[in-house]
Each structure stands twice: as structure tokens, then as C-alpha cells.
Amino acid sequence: MPSNYNTIIINQPFGMGDIVFIQSIANDFVDEGYKLIMPVEDIYASLNKHFPNVTIVDRNFIAIDYNNRNDYVLNGVRVIPMRFSDSICGVPYTACMKSKYFLLQKDWTKWKDNCKIVRDTNAENKLFYDVLKLNDGEPYNLISQQFTTGGARTLPITVNNGLRNVELSFVNGFTHIDWLKVYQNATNIHAVSSSNIYLFELFDLSAKEVHLYIRRPHEKNHDNYKYILTKNYILHN
């Protein structure tokens, strides 16, 4: 670790998709011997249980200037302005996710390689069986309509195929990652393209069909993330 810092703060407090997508970057630094801190919006602080190698903490407890676009070192701490990577790298917003890797001269196509997520199987089972009252082998549609930080926006999705519709929502005591068992066992998935696409890419799904919808009215197509998708999705415009 030949540098004048031993701790790194990644300035990328939102959203959850960004947090997951840059875990390989974070873990590369950890593997090199650095302590890695990721300040996040308070609603994402509970994700800390899924990323044990990285310190994920409510941004209100980390006193940095989150609008500072500089990569700087202060008192043994390097701050990387990841949230501004697209403008710093001079790329269009459609490449905003790639640019997080461009910023550090890394290959964005390797984003899955060192992404380490620890699942809370107890929470997943409790959500699946006790909260949602699902049964093993039960056919159902998983509907994910919320997007932006904290699910502040909703795109109504209607599915009428005779199966039970299970709607992803914010359930107190559970993280989005705790929904993985629900995602993986769904017969069909209908989802606004949000942080869920990174989980779809990282984990196996049994769904016969995975439908992705754009985030209206903010997007007109899937160009901002289409290059990340490697599975057979049905894209809706």
C-alpha cells in the first residue's frame, strides 16, 4: 500500500444500483490493503450486512463535502468523487455507469468479478414465508414498480395472466437484497429498470420471462443501462 493514505471514501451515496455496481472497485481496494468507507443515504445504511468487507454508513455520520468534484487526500483519507464520474470523464449520461470504472482506469465489464454480496437467508425466508405468505413451488409474478432513491417514484405495471401478483415494496426490517429469494423463485418478473437489474445480472433466476420497463418520464429508452444487460430480457418502451 505505497501511498499517503490508508483509508478510502467513495463519494457515491445513492442509489442502490450504483452501490452494487461499484462493489468490485471497492473490494479491489480492500484487497490492496485499504479500509473502504461508503457513505450512503440513510435508507441504504442497512445494506452494510451484505457487504462485510466495506463499511457502509449513513452519510450524515461522515463529514465530507459531497459536492466536491476533486479526488483528494486529507489526513490519511482519500476521497473519490464517484458520483461525478460521467462529467469528470467527459462522457454522456448514457455511459454514467461505465464511467465509474473509467474514472479509475478499470474495465467496467469486470464489474461482477469482485462483487461480494452476503445474503441473509433468515431474513429472506422470513420475508418469503411469513410476510408474503408464499409457498415453495407456488407460481407468481414479481412486480417491481418503484424507482429512484427510496422508491420515490412509481411506474404502474398491470399484469393479468391468472397468477398471483407479488409487489416488491419497502418492508420494515428487510433490505432490497433480502428480496432475492422472491426474485429467484418468481415465475415471471415485471420490473422498472432500477437497482434490480444488477441483482438480475448477478444471480440466477428461474423466471420464464423477465420484463423490463423504462423509468418514465425520465427516460425514453433503455440506453442508460442496456449495455449492462446480458440475459434474455423483454424490453418495454
MIZARO-862070 format. One line per 10 residues: number of its first residue (from 1); their letters; for each residue x, y, z of N, C-alpha, C. Coordinates in steps of 0.2 Angstrom, whole numbers, padded with zeros to 4 digits, always signed. Example, Ala and Ser with C-alpha at 12.3 -4.5 7.8 and 13.67 -1.06 7.14 Angstrom:
<doros>
1> as> +0066,-0028,+0039,+0062,-0022,+0039,+0066,-0016,+0039; +0064,-0011,+0035,+0068,-0005,+0036,+0064,+0000,+0039;
</doros>
This chain:
<doros>
1> mpsnyntiii> +0004,-0006,+0000,+0000,+0000,+0000,+0004,+0006,+0000; +0008,+0007,-0006,+0013,+0013,-0006,+0009,+0020,-0007; +0006,+0023,-0003,+0003,+0029,-0004,+0003,+0033,+0003; +0000,+0039,+0002,+0000,+0043,+0008,-0007,+0043,+0012; -0011,+0038,+0010,-0017,+0037,+0013,-0018,+0029,+0015; -0022,+0028,+0020,-0024,+0021,+0021,-0031,+0019,+0021; -0035,+0025,+0020,-0042,+0024,+0020,-0045,+0027,+0014; -0050,+0024,+0011,-0053,+0027,+0005,-0061,+0028,+0006; -0063,+0034,+0005,-0070,+0036,+0005,-0073,+0036,-0002; -0078,+0032,-0004,-0081,+0033,-0011,-0087,+0037,-0010;
11> nqpfgmgdiv> -0087,+0043,-0013,-0092,+0048,-0013,-0098,+0046,-0018; -0102,+0041,-0016,-0107,+0038,-0021,-0113,+0036,-0016; -0116,+0041,-0013,-0121,+0040,-0008,-0128,+0037,-0010; -0129,+0037,-0017,-0135,+0034,-0020,-0134,+0033,-0027; -0138,+0029,-0030,-0143,+0024,-0027,-0141,+0017,-0026; -0145,+0013,-0025,-0143,+0006,-0023,-0140,+0003,-0029; -0142,+0004,-0035,-0139,+0001,-0041,-0132,+0003,-0041; -0130,+0009,-0040,-0123,+0012,-0040,-0119,+0008,-0035; -0122,+0007,-0029,-0118,+0004,-0024,-0116,-0003,-0025; -0121,-0006,-0028,-0119,-0013,-0030,-0114,-0014,-0036;
21> fiqsiandfv> -0115,-0009,-0041,-0111,-0009,-0047,-0104,-0008,-0045; -0103,-0004,-0040,-0095,-0002,-0039,-0092,-0006,-0034; -0096,-0012,-0032,-0093,-0016,-0026,-0086,-0019,-0028; -0085,-0021,-0035,-0079,-0024,-0037,-0073,-0018,-0036; -0075,-0012,-0038,-0070,-0007,-0036,-0068,-0007,-0029; -0073,-0007,-0025,-0072,-0006,-0018,-0068,-0012,-0015; -0070,-0018,-0017,-0066,-0024,-0015,-0059,-0024,-0018; -0058,-0022,-0024,-0051,-0021,-0026,-0047,-0017,-0021; -0049,-0012,-0019,-0046,-0008,-0014,-0044,-0011,-0008; -0050,-0015,-0005,-0049,-0019,+0001,-0044,-0024,+0000;
31> degyklimpv> -0044,-0027,-0006,-0039,-0032,-0007,-0032,-0030,-0007; -0031,-0023,-0009,-0024,-0020,-0009,-0022,-0017,-0002; -0027,-0018,+0003,-0025,-0017,+0010,-0028,-0010,+0013; -0032,-0007,+0009,-0035,-0001,+0011,-0042,-0002,+0015; -0044,+0002,+0019,-0050,+0002,+0023,-0055,+0006,+0018; -0061,+0003,+0017,-0065,+0006,+0012,-0072,+0009,+0015; -0073,+0015,+0015,-0079,+0018,+0018,-0084,+0020,+0012; -0090,+0018,+0012,-0095,+0021,+0008,-0101,+0024,+0011; -0101,+0031,+0012,-0107,+0034,+0015,-0113,+0034,+0010; -0119,+0033,+0013,-0124,+0032,+0009,-0130,+0035,+0012;
41> ediyaslnkh> -0136,+0036,+0008,-0142,+0039,+0010,-0144,+0034,+0016; -0147,+0037,+0021,-0149,+0033,+0027,-0153,+0027,+0026; -0157,+0027,+0020,-0161,+0022,+0019,-0157,+0016,+0016; -0151,+0017,+0014,-0147,+0011,+0012,-0142,+0009,+0017; -0142,+0012,+0023,-0137,+0010,+0028,-0137,+0003,+0030; -0143,+0000,+0030,-0144,-0007,+0032,-0141,-0012,+0027; -0139,-0009,+0021,-0136,-0014,+0017,-0129,-0016,+0019; -0126,-0013,+0025,-0120,-0015,+0027,-0119,-0022,+0029; -0125,-0025,+0031,-0124,-0033,+0032,-0123,-0037,+0026; -0124,-0034,+0020,-0122,-0038,+0014,-0115,-0037,+0011;
51> fpnvtivdrn> -0112,-0032,+0014,-0105,-0030,+0011,-0100,-0030,+0017; -0098,-0036,+0020,-0094,-0036,+0026,-0087,-0033,+0025; -0085,-0033,+0019,-0078,-0030,+0018,-0078,-0023,+0017; -0083,-0020,+0017,-0084,-0012,+0016,-0088,-0009,+0021; -0086,-0004,+0024,-0090,+0000,+0029,-0095,+0004,+0025; -0102,+0002,+0025,-0107,+0006,+0023,-0110,+0010,+0029; -0111,+0016,+0028,-0113,+0020,+0034,-0117,+0026,+0032; -0122,+0028,+0036,-0126,+0034,+0034,-0122,+0040,+0033; -0123,+0043,+0027,-0119,+0049,+0025,-0119,+0054,+0031; -0124,+0055,+0035,-0124,+0060,+0040,-0119,+0059,+0045;
61> fiaidynnrn> -0115,+0053,+0045,-0110,+0052,+0050,-0103,+0053,+0047; -0103,+0055,+0041,-0096,+0056,+0038,-0096,+0063,+0035; -0092,+0067,+0038,-0092,+0074,+0037,-0087,+0076,+0031; -0089,+0075,+0025,-0086,+0077,+0019,-0090,+0081,+0015; -0087,+0085,+0010,-0091,+0089,+0006,-0093,+0085,+0000; -0100,+0083,+0000,-0102,+0078,-0005,-0103,+0081,-0012; -0102,+0088,-0013,-0102,+0091,-0019,-0095,+0093,-0022; -0090,+0091,-0018,-0083,+0092,-0021,-0082,+0087,-0026; -0080,+0089,-0032,-0078,+0085,-0038,-0071,+0083,-0038; -0067,+0085,-0033,-0060,+0083,-0033,-0058,+0076,-0030;
71> dyvlngvrvi> -0053,+0073,-0033,-0051,+0067,-0030,-0045,+0069,-0025; -0046,+0069,-0019,-0041,+0072,-0014,-0039,+0068,-0008; -0034,+0069,-0005,-0032,+0066,+0001,-0031,+0071,+0007; -0034,+0069,+0013,-0034,+0073,+0018,-0033,+0069,+0025; -0028,+0070,+0029,-0027,+0066,+0035,-0027,+0059,+0034; -0024,+0057,+0029,-0024,+0049,+0028,-0030,+0046,+0025; -0034,+0050,+0022,-0040,+0048,+0019,-0041,+0051,+0012; -0042,+0046,+0007,-0043,+0048,+0000,-0050,+0048,-0001; -0053,+0054,-0004,-0060,+0054,-0006,-0061,+0054,-0014; -0064,+0049,-0016,-0065,+0048,-0023,-0072,+0051,-0025;
81> pmrfsdsicg> -0073,+0056,-0030,-0079,+0059,-0032,-0083,+0054,-0037; -0084,+0048,-0035,-0088,+0044,-0039,-0094,+0046,-0042; -0098,+0050,-0038,-0105,+0052,-0041,-0104,+0057,-0047; -0098,+0060,-0048,-0097,+0064,-0053,-0093,+0061,-0059; -0093,+0055,-0059,-0088,+0052,-0064,-0090,+0053,-0071; -0096,+0053,-0073,-0098,+0055,-0080,-0095,+0061,-0082; -0096,+0067,-0078,-0094,+0073,-0080,-0087,+0074,-0080; -0084,+0071,-0075,-0076,+0071,-0074,-0073,+0068,-0080; -0076,+0062,-0082,-0073,+0058,-0088,-0075,+0061,-0095; -0080,+0066,-0095,-0082,+0069,-0101,-0086,+0064,-0105;
91> vpytacmksk> -0090,+0060,-0102,-0094,+0055,-0106,-0102,+0057,-0106; -0106,+0055,-0110,-0113,+0056,-0110,-0116,+0052,-0104; -0122,+0055,-0102,-0125,+0051,-0096,-0127,+0044,-0098; -0128,+0042,-0104,-0129,+0035,-0106,-0123,+0031,-0104; -0117,+0034,-0103,-0112,+0030,-0100,-0110,+0031,-0093; -0115,+0033,-0089,-0114,+0035,-0082,-0111,+0029,-0078; -0114,+0023,-0079,-0112,+0018,-0075,-0105,+0015,-0077; -0103,+0015,-0084,-0097,+0013,-0086,-0091,+0018,-0083; -0093,+0025,-0083,-0088,+0030,-0081,-0086,+0029,-0074; -0089,+0025,-0070,-0087,+0024,-0063,-0080,+0020,-0063;
101> yfllqkdwtk> -0080,+0016,-0068,-0074,+0012,-0069,-0069,+0016,-0073; -0071,+0020,-0078,-0067,+0024,-0082,-0063,+0029,-0077; -0066,+0031,-0072,-0063,+0036,-0068,-0057,+0033,-0064; -0056,+0027,-0063,-0051,+0024,-0060,-0047,+0019,-0065; -0048,+0020,-0071,-0044,+0016,-0077,-0045,+0009,-0076; -0052,+0007,-0074,-0053,+0000,-0074,-0058,-0002,-0079; -0058,-0009,-0080,-0063,-0012,-0085,-0070,-0013,-0082; -0074,-0009,-0085,-0081,-0009,-0082,-0084,-0016,-0083; -0082,-0020,-0088,-0085,-0026,-0090,-0084,-0031,-0084; -0079,-0030,-0080,-0077,-0034,-0075,-0081,-0032,-0068;
111> wkdnckivrd> -0086,-0029,-0069,-0090,-0026,-0063,-0092,-0032,-0058; -0094,-0038,-0061,-0096,-0044,-0057,-0090,-0047,-0054; -0084,-0047,-0056,-0079,-0051,-0054,-0077,-0051,-0047; -0077,-0045,-0044,-0075,-0045,-0037,-0081,-0042,-0033; -0087,-0043,-0035,-0093,-0040,-0031,-0095,-0046,-0027; -0095,-0044,-0020,-0096,-0049,-0015,-0102,-0047,-0011; -0107,-0051,-0011,-0113,-0050,-0008,-0115,-0056,-0003; -0116,-0054,+0003,-0118,-0059,+0008,-0125,-0059,+0009; -0128,-0065,+0008,-0136,-0065,+0009,-0138,-0067,+0016; -0143,-0064,+0018,-0146,-0065,+0025,-0152,-0070,+0024;
121> tnaenklfyd> -0150,-0077,+0024,-0155,-0082,+0022,-0161,-0082,+0027; -0160,-0080,+0033,-0165,-0080,+0038,-0170,-0074,+0036; -0168,-0069,+0035,-0172,-0063,+0033,-0176,-0065,+0026; -0172,-0068,+0021,-0175,-0070,+0015,-0181,-0075,+0016; -0180,-0080,+0020,-0185,-0085,+0022,-0191,-0082,+0026; -0190,-0077,+0030,-0195,-0074,+0034,-0199,-0070,+0030; -0196,-0066,+0025,-0200,-0062,+0020,-0204,-0066,+0016; -0201,-0071,+0013,-0204,-0076,+0008,-0210,-0080,+0011; -0209,-0083,+0017,-0214,-0087,+0020,-0219,-0084,+0025; -0216,-0079,+0029,-0220,-0076,+0035,-0224,-0070,+0033;
131> vlklndgepy> -0220,-0066,+0029,-0223,-0059,+0027,-0227,-0060,+0021; -0224,-0063,+0016,-0228,-0063,+0009,-0232,-0069,+0009; -0231,-0074,+0013,-0236,-0080,+0014,-0235,-0084,+0007; -0229,-0084,+0004,-0228,-0088,-0002,-0226,-0096,+0000; -0227,-0100,-0004,-0226,-0107,-0003,-0221,-0109,-0008; -0217,-0114,-0007,-0212,-0117,-0011,-0216,-0120,-0017; -0213,-0118,-0023,-0216,-0121,-0030,-0222,-0117,-0032; -0225,-0112,-0028,-0231,-0108,-0030,-0229,-0103,-0036; -0233,-0103,-0041,-0232,-0099,-0046,-0234,-0092,-0045; -0230,-0087,-0047,-0232,-0080,-0045,-0228,-0075,-0050;
141> nlisqqfttg> -0231,-0069,-0051,-0227,-0064,-0054,-0224,-0059,-0049; -0218,-0058,-0050,-0215,-0052,-0046,-0216,-0046,-0049; -0219,-0041,-0046,-0220,-0034,-0049,-0216,-0029,-0045; -0211,-0026,-0049,-0207,-0021,-0046,-0208,-0014,-0049; -0212,-0009,-0046,-0214,-0003,-0049,-0211,+0003,-0047; -0207,+0003,-0041,-0204,+0009,-0038,-0197,+0010,-0041; -0195,+0016,-0041,-0188,+0018,-0044,-0186,+0024,-0041; -0180,+0026,-0042,-0176,+0032,-0039,-0175,+0031,-0031; -0171,+0035,-0028,-0169,+0034,-0021,-0175,+0033,-0017; -0175,+0028,-0013,-0181,+0027,-0008,-0187,+0025,-0012;
151> gartlpitvn> -0187,+0023,-0018,-0193,+0021,-0022,-0198,+0027,-0022; -0195,+0033,-0023,-0200,+0039,-0023,-0204,+0040,-0028; -0203,+0036,-0034,-0207,+0036,-0040,-0210,+0029,-0041; -0215,+0029,-0045,-0219,+0023,-0046,-0221,+0023,-0054; -0220,+0018,-0057,-0222,+0017,-0064,-0227,+0011,-0063; -0234,+0012,-0064,-0239,+0007,-0063,-0238,+0001,-0068; -0238,-0005,-0066,-0237,-0011,-0071,-0243,-0015,-0069; -0247,-0017,-0074,-0253,-0021,-0074,-0251,-0028,-0077; -0252,-0033,-0073,-0251,-0040,-0076,-0257,-0044,-0074; -0260,-0047,-0079,-0266,-0051,-0078,-0265,-0057,-0082;
161> nglrnvelsf> -0262,-0062,-0079,-0261,-0068,-0083,-0263,-0074,-0078; -0267,-0073,-0073,-0270,-0078,-0069,-0266,-0080,-0063; -0260,-0078,-0063,-0256,-0079,-0057,-0256,-0074,-0052; -0254,-0076,-0046,-0254,-0071,-0041,-0248,-0066,-0042; -0250,-0059,-0041,-0245,-0054,-0042,-0242,-0052,-0035; -0236,-0053,-0034,-0232,-0051,-0028,-0228,-0044,-0029; -0230,-0039,-0026,-0227,-0032,-0027,-0221,-0031,-0023; -0216,-0030,-0026,-0210,-0028,-0021,-0211,-0021,-0018; -0210,-0020,-0012,-0211,-0014,-0008,-0206,-0014,-0003; -0206,-0008,+0001,-0201,-0007,+0006,-0204,-0010,+0012;
171> vngfthidwl> -0202,-0015,+0015,-0204,-0018,+0021,-0199,-0017,+0027; -0202,-0014,+0032,-0198,-0013,+0038,-0194,-0019,+0040; -0187,-0018,+0041,-0183,-0024,+0044,-0180,-0028,+0038; -0182,-0026,+0032,-0179,-0030,+0026,-0176,-0025,+0021; -0170,-0028,+0018,-0167,-0024,+0013,-0169,-0026,+0006; -0168,-0022,+0001,-0169,-0025,-0006,-0166,-0031,-0007; -0160,-0032,-0005,-0157,-0039,-0006,-0160,-0044,-0003; -0164,-0043,+0003,-0167,-0048,+0006,-0173,-0051,+0002; -0174,-0048,-0004,-0180,-0050,-0009,-0177,-0055,-0014; -0171,-0057,-0013,-0168,-0061,-0018,-0171,-0068,-0019;
181> kvyqnatnih> -0173,-0071,-0013,-0177,-0077,-0014,-0184,-0076,-0018; -0187,-0070,-0017,-0193,-0069,-0020,-0192,-0068,-0028; -0186,-0064,-0029,-0184,-0064,-0036,-0183,-0070,-0039; -0179,-0074,-0036,-0176,-0080,-0039,-0182,-0086,-0040; -0187,-0085,-0036,-0192,-0091,-0037,-0198,-0088,-0041; -0198,-0082,-0043,-0204,-0080,-0047,-0205,-0083,-0054; -0211,-0084,-0056,-0212,-0087,-0062,-0211,-0082,-0068; -0213,-0076,-0067,-0212,-0071,-0071,-0210,-0065,-0067; -0206,-0060,-0070,-0204,-0054,-0067,-0206,-0048,-0072; -0209,-0043,-0069,-0211,-0037,-0072,-0208,-0031,-0068;
191> avsssniylf> -0203,-0028,-0070,-0199,-0023,-0066,-0197,-0017,-0070; -0198,-0011,-0067,-0195,-0005,-0069,-0187,-0006,-0068; -0184,-0004,-0073,-0176,-0005,-0073,-0173,+0000,-0068; -0172,-0003,-0063,-0169,+0001,-0057,-0163,-0003,-0054; -0162,-0003,-0048,-0156,-0007,-0045,-0157,-0014,-0046; -0164,-0016,-0047,-0165,-0023,-0048,-0161,-0027,-0054; -0159,-0023,-0059,-0156,-0026,-0064,-0149,-0028,-0063; -0146,-0025,-0058,-0139,-0028,-0056,-0140,-0034,-0052; -0145,-0035,-0048,-0147,-0042,-0045,-0149,-0047,-0050; -0152,-0045,-0055,-0154,-0050,-0060,-0148,-0052,-0063;
201> elfdlsakev> -0143,-0048,-0064,-0137,-0050,-0068,-0133,-0054,-0064; -0133,-0053,-0057,-0128,-0056,-0053,-0130,-0063,-0050; -0137,-0064,-0050,-0140,-0070,-0048,-0144,-0074,-0053; -0144,-0081,-0052,-0149,-0085,-0056,-0156,-0084,-0055; -0160,-0084,-0060,-0167,-0083,-0060,-0171,-0089,-0063; -0176,-0091,-0060,-0180,-0096,-0063,-0186,-0094,-0067; -0187,-0087,-0068,-0192,-0084,-0071,-0192,-0086,-0079; -0198,-0088,-0081,-0198,-0089,-0088,-0197,-0083,-0093; -0200,-0077,-0090,-0199,-0071,-0093,-0197,-0065,-0088; -0193,-0061,-0090,-0191,-0055,-0086,-0192,-0049,-0091;
211> hlyirrphek> -0197,-0045,-0089,-0199,-0039,-0092,-0196,-0033,-0089; -0193,-0029,-0093,-0190,-0023,-0090,-0194,-0017,-0093; -0195,-0012,-0089,-0199,-0006,-0091,-0195,+0000,-0090; -0195,+0005,-0094,-0191,+0011,-0093,-0194,+0016,-0088; -0190,+0020,-0085,-0192,+0024,-0080,-0195,+0031,-0082; -0201,+0030,-0084,-0205,+0036,-0087,-0207,+0041,-0081; -0206,+0047,-0082,-0205,+0051,-0089,-0198,+0053,-0089; -0193,+0050,-0085,-0186,+0052,-0085,-0182,+0049,-0091; -0184,+0044,-0093,-0181,+0040,-0099,-0185,+0039,-0104; -0182,+0039,-0110,-0186,+0037,-0116,-0184,+0030,-0119;
221> nhdnykyilt> -0179,+0027,-0117,-0177,+0021,-0119,-0173,+0018,-0114; -0169,+0012,-0116,-0165,+0008,-0111,-0158,+0010,-0112; -0156,+0015,-0115,-0149,+0016,-0117,-0144,+0017,-0111; -0147,+0020,-0105,-0143,+0021,-0100,-0140,+0015,-0096; -0143,+0009,-0098,-0140,+0003,-0094,-0141,-0003,-0099; -0143,-0002,-0105,-0144,-0008,-0109,-0138,-0012,-0110; -0132,-0009,-0111,-0125,-0012,-0112,-0123,-0016,-0106; -0127,-0016,-0100,-0125,-0020,-0094,-0129,-0027,-0095; -0134,-0027,-0098,-0139,-0032,-0098,-0136,-0038,-0103; -0135,-0044,-0100,-0133,-0050,-0103,-0138,-0056,-0104;
231> knyilhn> -0143,-0055,-0100,-0148,-0060,-0101,-0154,-0059,-0105; -0158,-0063,-0107,-0164,-0063,-0111,-0169,-0059,-0108; -0169,-0052,-0109,-0175,-0048,-0106,-0180,-0046,-0111; -0186,-0045,-0109,-0191,-0042,-0114,-0191,-0035,-0112; -0189,-0031,-0117,-0188,-0023,-0115,-0195,-0020,-0118; -0198,-0016,-0113,-0204,-0012,-0115,-0202,-0005,-0115; -0204,-0001,-0121,-0203,+0006,-0121,-0210,+0009,-0120;
</doros>
